[in-house]
Amino acid sequence: MIDPINAMESGQAADRDGTWTSWFVLFLRTMAGVSLAKGLYHWAQVVGIGQGPFSAFEVSSTAWQAATMYFAVIDLVAAVGLWLAAAWGGVVWLTATISMAAIELLFPQVYGGRFLVVAVDFAMLGVYFVLAIAAARERPE
């Protein structure tokens, strides 16, 4: 057991946080930035930024409109939760990521069925789970 007073003096307290926990928080903050960019991109599609007098949102299918609105909201909510490293942020981000992969795979008529998006989503899910498990193992019981 580490004495807290001596640990502060010797610098051991900083080591107790753990490297994996630091990497996990860095990953969460990075994914927060990505989710923020995705959310703003979807909002730009909704309001027609840079599209001229005829917005693509208005002339697109109802399925595309619904999916775009869904991701415009959920990506921004996930970004806030991830940035705060809140437990619900990871859950919302996982929901958004799995939803995007499902729409790309199961409903290719909505966004085009891009397999690269699905591959990146699954890679990020893998990194999330590896870092979350490694960070959880660092914590004392």
Secondary structure, DSSP 8 states (H G I E B T S, - for coil): ---HHHHHHHTHHHHHT-HHHHHHHHHHHHHHHHHHHHHHHHHHHHHTTTSTTS-HHHHS-HHHHHHHHHHHHHHHHHHHHHHTT-HHHHHHHHHHHHHHHHHHHH-HHHH---HHHHHHHHHHHHHHHHHHHHHHHHS--
